[in-house]
Amino acid sequence: MATQTESGGDMSLGLTLLFGTLGVLGAFGMYLFATSGNQVSSGWAFAIAMLAAAVLVTVIHVYD
């Protein structure tokens, strides 16, 4: 009985880790800027986190 295995490529893993890390760093930056009172920088960090999360989901679906 033959089984079919499917393995994701290195591109999928690498891009997933890259954009996942960017999302976490953006969220951490948002927290740091918000606690220091810098609302504009906190907003930009939030935008980076959300953009990285959107690209992360896209990468997962494209390279699936």
Protein Blocks (a to p, Z undefined) as FASTA:
>chain_A
ZZddddddfklmmmmmmmmmmmmmmmmmmmmmmmnopaklmmmmmmmmmmmmmmmmmmmm
mmZZ
